[in-house]
Amino acid sequence: MNLPSAIATAIGSMPQADPAEACAIITRYLSSIPVWPQLPRRSFLENMYAQYSEGFPGVVIQGERIYVDTSRDLAQPLEKLYQAYLENDFEHYGITPGYAAGLHAFLSSKVKPEVAVKGQVTGPISWGLAVTDQDRRPLAYDEVLSDAIARHLRLKAAWLEATLKSVCPHTVIFIDEPYLASLGSAFVSLPPQKVRALLEEVLGGIKGLKGIHCCGNTDWALLLETGIDILNFDAYNYARSLSLYPEQVDTFLKRGGAIAWGIVPSDEELLSGENVDSLVKRLDAAMGLLADKGVSRDALREQCLITPSCGLGSLSEATSVRALELTAGVSAKLRGASVGSPRLP
């Protein structure tokens, strides 16, 4: 499936506590590729790390802390996880309503996407660095548990994709990886080959379109060379960093990949100073950074999506609505100038 050019979607998190309200806002502005809303203000269980923890061996949630108790005997739970992985038995790795009220409200909302439906799972690097053992050591540095995390999230992604097919046969699943911005720093010492292997493990569970979202600077070459179909990044703040990889971007586009430009800032103050025209101009300049280095401007325009720069869960409710309104507005202006109304090819 090829996506029409310049259609809009979002990252996932919203500040509303009412699932029905969040779904109504999303479907109002993102009719082409609506996304189910994560609602971290509703409950800690909808925090992007707790939300995908159900079923992981030894996981403990106490108040607003999540960790894995490695002092327990995890042999049997790990064996169960690996057996489910080998059999691709994802039915027992779903996300229940208590952990994702927004997802279940979305599923029952009778939404009818025009192009595709989008979901998201937290990636293995971010989950493994944010979730620790009982001694606060990140699980990403435990060889056994880091591999178990990737397999666990692969099953979650497969379940989510299969579930969203009840809404629309065409799906887009993003792996959300904010911690990739810390790769190569003094705070994260994971070798690139390990990072790539863990990402590919999760991506392998997704049959439809798959992407990675990173809202900071990272090793873009590493991500562009994975099996993703869509790269989603904070184009408002980091367009210049992506432009340092013109050869990799060019190769990615030539193999049919798309870039989801997070050109609408997910920041209260920055949003107050922007409008559709200013953001279209900023996006054109961002694409120009790559076009000036030999990447086809036509390909950049045709193989693109429009999103906010990151999740909207930290914004006020009113500002989150404005962010989606601007996202839809930028998309509409670009489509009006080039490809018309969204449609399946």
C-alpha positions as CSV (number, residue, x, y, z in Angstrom):
1,M,0.0,0.0,0.0
2,N,1.3,3.5,-0.9
3,L,-0.1,6.4,1.1
4,P,-1.4,9.5,-0.7
5,S,0.9,12.5,-0.4
6,A,0.9,14.9,2.6
7,I,-1.9,13.4,4.6
8,A,-2.0,14.0,8.3
9,T,-1.8,11.8,11.4
10,A,-0.4,12.2,14.9
11,I,1.9,10.5,17.4
12,G,-0.7,9.3,19.9
13,S,-0.8,11.0,23.3
14,M,-3.5,13.5,24.1
15,P,-4.1,15.6,27.3
16,Q,-7.8,14.8,27.7
17,A,-8.9,12.4,30.4
18,D,-12.2,11.6,28.7
19,P,-11.5,8.9,26.1
20,A,-14.6,9.7,24.0
21,E,-13.7,13.3,23.9
22,A,-10.1,12.5,22.8
23,C,-11.4,10.2,20.1
24,A,-13.9,12.8,18.8
25,I,-11.1,15.4,18.5
26,I,-8.8,13.1,16.7
27,T,-11.4,11.9,14.2
28,R,-12.5,15.5,13.6
29,Y,-9.0,16.6,12.4
30,L,-7.4,13.4,11.3
31,S,-10.0,11.8,9.1
32,S,-7.4,10.2,6.7
33,I,-5.3,8.4,9.2
34,P,-6.9,8.7,12.7
35,V,-4.8,7.4,15.6
36,W,-6.1,6.0,18.9
37,P,-5.3,8.3,21.8
38,Q,-3.0,7.5,24.7
39,L,-4.2,9.4,27.8
40,P,-1.4,9.6,30.3
41,R,-3.3,12.2,32.5
42,R,-6.1,9.7,32.9
43,S,-3.9,7.2,34.7
44,F,-0.3,6.2,35.2
45,L,-1.2,2.9,33.5
46,E,-1.5,4.9,30.3
47,N,2.0,6.2,30.6
48,M,3.8,5.0,27.5
49,Y,5.9,2.5,29.5
50,A,3.3,1.1,31.9
51,Q,0.8,0.9,29.0
52,Y,2.8,-1.9,27.3
53,S,3.9,-3.7,30.5
54,E,1.0,-6.2,30.8
55,G,2.3,-9.7,30.7
56,F,6.0,-8.9,31.0
57,P,7.8,-11.3,33.3
58,G,8.2,-9.9,36.8
59,V,6.7,-6.5,36.1
60,V,5.6,-4.5,39.2
61,I,3.7,-1.3,39.2
62,Q,3.6,0.6,42.5
63,G,2.0,4.0,42.5
64,E,3.8,5.8,39.7
65,R,6.8,3.5,39.5
66,I,7.2,0.6,37.1
67,Y,10.0,-1.9,37.4
68,V,10.8,-5.6,37.0
69,D,11.6,-7.6,40.0
70,T,14.6,-9.8,38.9
71,S,14.9,-11.3,42.4
72,R,11.9,-13.5,41.5
73,D,12.3,-16.7,39.6
74,L,11.5,-15.5,36.1
75,A,12.4,-18.7,34.3
76,Q,8.9,-20.0,33.8
77,P,7.4,-16.6,32.8
78,L,10.2,-16.1,30.3
79,E,9.7,-19.5,28.9
80,K,6.0,-18.7,28.4
81,L,6.9,-15.5,26.6
82,Y,9.4,-17.2,24.3
83,Q,6.9,-19.9,23.5
84,A,4.3,-17.3,22.5
85,Y,6.9,-15.6,20.4
86,L,7.9,-18.7,18.6
87,E,4.2,-19.5,17.8
88,N,3.3,-15.9,17.1
89,D,0.6,-16.3,19.7
90,F,-0.2,-12.6,20.4
91,E,-3.7,-13.1,21.7
92,H,-2.6,-13.1,25.3
93,Y,-0.5,-10.0,24.9
94,G,-3.3,-7.5,24.3
95,I,-3.8,-4.1,26.0
96,T,-6.8,-4.1,28.4
97,P,-9.1,-1.2,28.9
98,G,-7.6,-0.2,32.2
99,Y,-4.3,0.4,30.4
100,A,-5.7,1.9,27.2
101,A,-9.1,3.5,27.6
102,G,-8.4,5.6,24.6
103,L,-7.8,2.5,22.4
104,H,-11.0,0.7,23.5
105,A,-13.0,3.9,23.1
106,F,-11.6,4.3,19.6
107,L,-12.4,0.7,18.7
108,S,-16.0,1.2,19.7
109,S,-16.4,4.7,18.2
110,K,-17.3,3.4,14.7
111,V,-14.6,5.6,13.2
112,K,-14.2,5.2,9.4
113,P,-10.7,6.1,8.3
114,E,-10.4,7.4,4.7
115,V,-7.0,5.9,4.1
116,A,-5.6,3.9,7.1
117,V,-5.7,3.6,10.9
118,K,-2.6,4.3,13.0
119,G,-1.4,2.7,16.2
120,Q,1.8,2.9,18.2
121,V,3.9,0.9,20.6
122,T,6.7,2.0,22.8
123,G,10.0,0.9,21.3
124,P,12.4,-1.6,22.9
125,I,15.2,0.9,23.4
126,S,13.0,3.5,25.2
127,W,11.2,0.8,27.2
128,G,14.4,-0.9,28.2
129,L,16.0,2.3,29.3
130,A,13.0,3.7,31.1
131,V,12.0,0.5,32.9
132,T,14.5,-0.7,35.5
133,D,15.0,-3.6,37.8
134,Q,14.3,-3.3,41.5
135,D,17.7,-1.7,42.0
136,R,17.0,0.9,39.3
137,R,19.3,-0.6,36.7
138,P,17.8,-0.1,33.2
139,L,16.7,-3.4,31.7
140,A,18.3,-2.5,28.4
141,Y,21.7,-3.5,29.8
142,D,20.5,-7.0,30.8
143,E,21.1,-9.3,27.8
144,V,18.3,-11.7,28.6
145,L,15.7,-9.2,29.5
146,S,16.5,-6.8,26.7
147,D,15.8,-9.5,24.2
148,A,12.7,-10.5,26.1
149,I,11.5,-6.9,25.9
150,A,11.8,-6.9,22.1
151,R,9.9,-10.1,21.8
152,H,7.2,-8.9,24.2
153,L,6.8,-5.6,22.3
154,R,6.7,-7.5,19.0
155,L,3.7,-9.5,20.3
156,K,2.1,-6.3,21.5
157,A,2.6,-4.7,18.1
158,A,1.2,-7.8,16.3
159,W,-1.9,-7.8,18.6
160,L,-2.5,-4.1,18.1
161,E,-2.2,-4.4,14.3
162,A,-4.6,-7.3,14.2
163,T,-7.0,-5.4,16.5
164,L,-7.0,-2.2,14.4
165,K,-7.8,-4.2,11.3
166,S,-11.4,-4.3,12.7
167,V,-11.4,-0.5,12.1
168,C,-9.7,-0.5,8.7
169,P,-7.9,-3.1,6.6
170,H,-5.0,-0.7,6.1
171,T,-2.8,-0.1,9.2
172,V,0.2,2.0,10.1
173,I,2.1,1.0,13.3
174,F,4.8,3.3,14.7
175,I,7.4,2.3,17.2
176,D,7.9,5.3,19.5
177,E,11.5,5.8,20.5
178,P,12.2,9.0,22.4
179,Y,15.3,7.6,24.0
180,L,17.0,7.2,20.6
181,A,17.9,10.9,21.0
182,S,20.4,9.8,23.7
183,L,22.3,7.2,21.6
184,G,26.0,7.9,21.6
185,S,25.8,10.1,24.7
186,A,27.5,9.5,28.0
187,F,24.2,8.4,29.4
188,V,23.4,5.5,27.0
189,S,26.1,3.0,26.0
190,L,24.2,0.6,23.7
191,P,26.1,-0.5,20.6
192,P,24.4,0.3,17.3
193,Q,24.2,-3.3,16.2
194,K,22.3,-4.1,19.4
195,V,19.9,-1.1,18.9
196,R,19.2,-2.2,15.3
197,A,18.7,-5.8,16.2
198,L,16.1,-4.9,18.9
199,L,14.3,-2.5,16.6
200,E,14.2,-5.1,13.8
201,E,12.8,-7.7,16.2
202,V,9.8,-5.5,17.0
203,L,9.3,-4.4,13.4
204,G,9.2,-8.0,12.3
205,G,5.9,-8.4,14.1
206,I,4.2,-5.8,11.9
207,K,2.8,-6.9,8.6
208,G,1.4,-3.6,7.3
209,L,3.1,-0.2,7.1
210,K,5.6,0.4,9.9
211,G,7.5,3.4,11.1
212,I,9.7,4.8,13.9
213,H,9.1,8.0,15.7
214,C,12.0,9.9,17.3
215,C,11.4,13.4,18.6
216,G,15.1,14.4,19.0
217,N,18.4,14.1,17.2
218,T,19.7,10.6,16.6
219,D,21.7,8.4,14.2
220,W,19.3,8.8,11.3
221,A,21.3,6.5,9.1
222,L,20.7,3.6,11.5
223,L,17.0,4.2,11.4
224,L,16.7,4.7,7.7
225,E,18.5,1.4,7.1
226,T,16.0,-0.6,9.2
227,G,12.9,-2.2,7.7
228,I,10.7,0.8,8.3
229,D,8.4,2.3,5.7
230,I,8.0,5.6,7.4
231,L,10.4,7.8,9.4
232,N,8.7,10.3,11.7
233,F,10.8,13.0,13.3
234,D,10.6,16.5,14.8
235,A,11.0,18.5,11.6
236,Y,10.3,21.7,13.4
237,N,13.5,21.5,15.5
238,Y,15.7,18.9,13.8
239,A,15.4,19.3,10.1
240,R,19.0,20.3,9.8
241,S,20.2,17.2,11.6
242,L,18.3,14.9,9.1
243,S,19.8,16.9,6.2
244,L,23.2,15.6,7.2
245,Y,22.2,12.2,5.8
246,P,21.2,13.0,2.2
247,E,22.5,9.7,0.7
248,Q,20.6,7.6,3.2
249,V,17.4,9.7,2.8
250,D,17.7,9.4,-1.0
251,T,18.1,5.6,-0.8
252,F,15.2,5.4,1.6
253,L,12.9,7.3,-0.7
254,K,13.9,5.4,-3.7
255,R,12.9,2.1,-2.1
256,G,9.5,3.6,-1.4
257,G,9.9,5.0,2.1
258,A,8.1,8.0,3.3
259,I,9.0,10.8,5.8
260,A,6.5,11.9,8.3
261,W,7.4,15.6,8.9
262,G,6.6,16.6,12.5
263,I,6.4,20.2,11.5
264,V,3.7,21.3,14.0
265,P,5.5,22.0,17.3
266,S,4.2,20.2,20.4
267,D,5.1,23.2,22.6
268,E,2.6,25.8,24.0
269,E,4.7,28.9,23.3
270,L,5.9,27.9,19.9
271,L,2.4,27.0,18.8
272,S,1.1,30.4,19.7
273,G,3.4,32.0,17.1
274,E,2.6,29.8,14.2
275,N,-0.1,29.4,11.6
276,V,-0.7,27.2,8.5
277,D,1.2,29.5,6.2
278,S,4.2,29.9,8.4
279,L,4.5,26.1,9.0
280,V,4.1,25.4,5.2
281,K,7.0,27.8,4.6
282,R,9.1,26.2,7.4
283,L,8.4,22.7,5.9
284,D,9.4,23.9,2.5
285,A,12.7,25.2,3.9
286,A,13.3,21.9,5.8
287,M,12.8,19.9,2.6
288,G,15.1,22.4,0.8
289,L,17.9,21.4,3.1
290,L,17.9,17.9,1.6
291,A,17.0,19.0,-2.0
292,D,20.0,21.3,-2.0
293,K,22.1,18.1,-1.4
294,G,20.6,16.2,-4.3
295,V,17.6,14.6,-2.8
296,S,14.6,14.8,-5.2
297,R,12.3,17.6,-4.0
298,D,9.4,15.9,-5.9
299,A,10.0,12.7,-3.9
300,L,10.2,14.6,-0.7
301,R,6.9,16.2,-1.4
302,E,5.1,13.1,-2.7
303,Q,6.4,10.6,-0.1
304,C,5.5,12.6,3.0
305,L,3.1,12.7,5.8
306,I,2.3,15.6,8.2
307,T,2.3,15.3,12.0
308,P,2.9,17.2,15.2
309,S,6.6,17.1,16.3
310,C,5.8,14.8,19.2
311,G,2.9,13.6,21.3
312,L,0.4,16.2,22.6
313,G,-0.1,14.8,26.1
314,S,1.9,17.5,27.8
315,L,-0.1,20.4,26.3
316,S,-3.3,22.0,27.6
317,E,-6.5,20.6,26.1
318,A,-7.1,23.7,24.1
319,T,-3.6,23.8,22.7
320,S,-3.7,20.1,21.7
321,V,-6.8,20.9,19.6
322,R,-5.0,23.8,18.0
323,A,-2.0,21.5,17.2
324,L,-4.3,19.1,15.4
325,E,-6.0,21.9,13.6
326,L,-2.7,23.2,12.3
327,T,-1.6,19.7,11.4
328,A,-4.8,19.2,9.3
329,G,-4.4,22.7,7.9
330,V,-0.9,22.1,6.7
331,S,-1.9,18.8,5.1
332,A,-4.9,20.4,3.4
333,K,-2.8,23.2,1.9
334,L,-0.2,20.9,0.6
335,R,-2.8,18.5,-0.9
336,G,-4.7,21.3,-2.4
337,A,-1.6,22.4,-4.2
338,S,-0.6,19.0,-5.5
339,V,-2.6,15.8,-5.0
340,G,-6.1,16.7,-4.1
341,S,-8.2,14.7,-1.7
342,P,-6.7,11.7,0.0
343,R,-7.6,8.4,-1.6
344,L,-6.3,4.9,-1.8
345,P,-4.2,4.3,-5.0
